[in-house]
């Protein structure tokens, strides 16, 4: 039985992961951590999430260090904010606890810092912008298409619910990075985020990235390759967060068998060359 703690437990994504984990015979939820100002602190996380009392009470993120020392989870899962996730990784490393980070919105230097914490400490960790198995196969298809469709323009359109705070999405950033590197480009040099006014003709090198926020869209990503006379579109639509949660549970059970190393979902589902 793998013991897990979840930081950001009352959030949409972490809450779904916790619910799925609670129903898995190979996992035991031992700790639910949320923001210090959360109104759910002190309540049973099962009641908060509507899955029934599970005997695990929400604790404040201010006490995460002592909570990890007391509950001794095997894996600490984090869906919070970039700065909190970096602190979570530091605490996991200090306590020799494996870590899974599903937070998005990292700046480049923040992500490097997070990766360094995991690699330098010698713990096992997974960082993923998206845990859906379908999305990660989409990533692989995108890489192959970008290599094969030389001379095609690349545009990326993503759509999410009105409550999402970061844009573009972490998934969109990962997609854009994958196709840029497949073309031998640095994303920072070729990314164009939306267009307005007299921007001139599109350059062959640029990768257009466009974000839509509306209603309750769970997550749509469309990668468009366009040339004169034809176009190819690769699209993934998430109908619910279940695909992300089930993927995270899959990653959790996979990571339980690793002693050290920095991994991503391609490692989990066997897409690495």
N, C-alpha and C positions, 0 to 999 in steps of 0.2 A: 504494500500500500504506500503510495507516494503522498506525503503531506504537503499541502500548498497553502500559501498565504496570498491574498490579493489586495493590492493597493489601488484605491479608487473604486472600491467595491460597490458603491452606490451609484456609480455612473452607468450610462447605457451599455457600453461595451463590456466593462469589467463585470457588471451585474449579470449579463448574459453568460459570460464565461463561467462565473461562479455557479450559476444555475445548472449549466451543462456538467460542470465538474462534480457537483453534488449528486448527480444521477449516474456517475461513472463508478463502477465497483472498484476500479484501480486507483481512485483518487479520494483523498480525505481533505476537506476544507477545514483548516484549523484556525485561520485568522482572517478577519475582514477589516480593512483599514480604509479610512476615508479622510477627507479634508478636515482640518481642525474646526472649521465653522459648520460642519455638516449637522443638520438637525437630526440625523439618524444615529448619532453617537449614543451608545448605551442600549440601542435596540437590537433585537435579534435580526441578523441580516436576512434570514429566511422570510421573516415577516415583512421587512422592508421591500424585498423583491417579489413578494406575493407567492412564494413557493412553500410557505409553512415554516413553522419553528424548526431550526436545525441546531440550536444550542450554541451558536457562534455569535457573539455580540460585537457590534461595530465599535472600533476604537479610533482615537484621533491619530492623524498622521504625525503629530508632535511626539507621540510615544512609540513610533515604529521601531526604533532601535531596541528598546526594552521588550517590546512585543515579540520581535524576532528571537531575541535571546530566550524568552520564556517559552514560546510555543515551538521553537525549533523546527520550522518547516524545512522540507527538502528543496522546495522551489518557491521563489517569491515572484509573483506575476504583477506587472505594473501597467496600468492604463491611466495616466494622469496628465501631467504637463512636462515639457522638457526639463525644466529646472528640478522638479520633484523627482522625475525619473533618474536623473543623474545622482541625486541624493540616495534614492532607492538602491541603485547599483552599488554605491559606496558602502551602504549598510549591508547589502548582501555579500559583498566581497569581504568585509570585515568579519562577518560571521560564517564564512565558508558555505554560503547558501547559493544554489544555482538561481539564475534570474532570467525572466522573460520580459522583454520590454515591447509593448505594443503601442506606445505613445507616438503621435505624429507631430509635425510642426517644428522639428529640430532645425536650427541653423547649422551650417556646415561644421563650424568649430565645436558646437555642442555635441554633434554626433561623433566626431573624432574623440572628444573627451570621454563620452560614454563607452565607445569601443575600447579605448585605452584602459579604462577602469577594469573591464572584464578580462582583457588579455593579460594585463600586468598582474592581476590578482591570482590568475590560474584557476578561477572558477569556470564552470560551464554556463554559457549564456546564449540566448537567442534574441536578436533584434529584428523585428519585422514591421514594415509599414502596413502589411495586410496579411492576415492568416488564412484567407480563403484558398482552398486548393485550386479552385477554378481560376482565381486571379493570378496565382503563381504560375499556372500553365499558360495563362495569357501573357505574363511577363516573358516566358520562354518563346512563345509564338512571335511576340513583338521583336525580340532580339533577332530571330531568324529572318523575319520579314524585312527588318531594317538592313540586314546584310545583303539580302537577295534583291531588294527593290532599289537598286542604286539609281540615283537620278530622280526618284520620286520625292515630292515634298512631304513633310511630316507635320501633321497637326494633331493635337490632343485636346479632347473636350471632356471635362468631368463635371458631374452634377451630384450635389448632396443636399441634405435637409437644411432648413433655415437656421438651425441651432449650431451648425458646425463653425468652429471659431477660426480654423486655419485655412488658408487658400494659397496656392493649390493644395489639394489633398496630398497626404503622404504617398498614397498609391500613385497619383499622377506624377509626383516628383520622381518616384522610383522608375516608372515607365519612361519618363523623359530621359533620365540618366542612362537607362539601359539602351535606348535607341541611339542616344548621342554617342555613347561609347562604342556601340556596334558600327557606327559610321566613322569612328576615330576622331570624335570631336569632344571638346570640353563643354558640358552643358551650360556653365556660366557664361561662356562666350557666344552661344548660339540661341539661348532661350529668349523668346519674345512672349511676354505675359499680356495677352489681350492686345487689341489694336484700336486706335482712335485717331481721327483726323487724317491729314495728308501724310501718310507714312511711307509713301513710295512703293515701288514694286517689291514684292517678296524676294528675298535673297535665297539662293539654293540651299545655303547652309542652315538657315534658321529653323528652329522647332517652335511652333506656336503652341501655347498652353493657355487654355481658357476655362474658367471656373464659373459654374452656375450654382446658385443657392436658392432653393424654393421648397416650400411645404415639407413633406416628410420623406423625400427621396432618400433611400438608404445608401445608395452608391451606384452611380453609372459611370463607366469609363469607355470612351470611344477613341481609338487610335486610327487616324486616317492617313493613308498613303495616296497621294494624288500625282498624276502625270497628265500630259496633254492626251486626251482621248480616253482615259480610264482612271479608275480609283479603286482601292481596296480598303475596306473598313474592318477592323477587329473590335468587337464590343463585348464588354462584360456588364451584366446588370445583377445587382444583389437585390433579391426580393425581400429578404429579411436579414437580421444580424446573425441568424443561426449559422450561416456558412462561415462567418468569421469566428464565432464561438466554438464550433465543432473543430475548426482548424487549429485553434489555440489549444484545445484539449488534446488533440493529436500531437501537437508540438510538445506539450507538457509531458506526455507519456514517453515521447521519443527522447527528450532531454534527460529524463530520469535515468537513462542508461549511459549517460556521458559523464565523464569525470572532469573534463576541462575543455576549453576551446570556445571560440566565438562562431556562432552559426546563424543561418537564416532559414526561411521556409524551403528554399531549394534543397538544402541539406536534408530537411525533414522528409520531403516527398521524393527525393532521389533524382533531382533534375540537374545536379552538378555534373559537368563533363568529366 
